[in-house]
Amino acid sequence: MICVFCGEEIHIEDKVSRNDTCSNCNRDLHCCKQCKFYDPHAYNECHEVSAERIFDKERANFCEFFVPRGALQGNVNRAKEAKDALEALFKNKK
């Protein structure tokens, strides 16, 4: 991903945690402005309609819909994740 605050290229192995910061400018990585759903022209400045409203877009938050802007992995397949979670839930019921 590319830090929106300083332009530094950041290599992320796993998910970005709430405590992760840019190694160059020390700004939060898990914040709205670093997310692919962020859009200052959208309602609540976010294209994810299910996300809770976050007031400070530049500070770390707990949004579960966060996807790093410019991530190489690209899209998150939430439908597959939901199906897998349901299968796991009912698998334990047998």
PyMOL commands that set and color helices and strands:
alter all, ss='L'
color gray80, all
select helices_A, chain A and resi 32-34+43-45+78-91
alter helices_A, ss='H'
color red, helices_A
deselect
rebuild
show_as cartoon
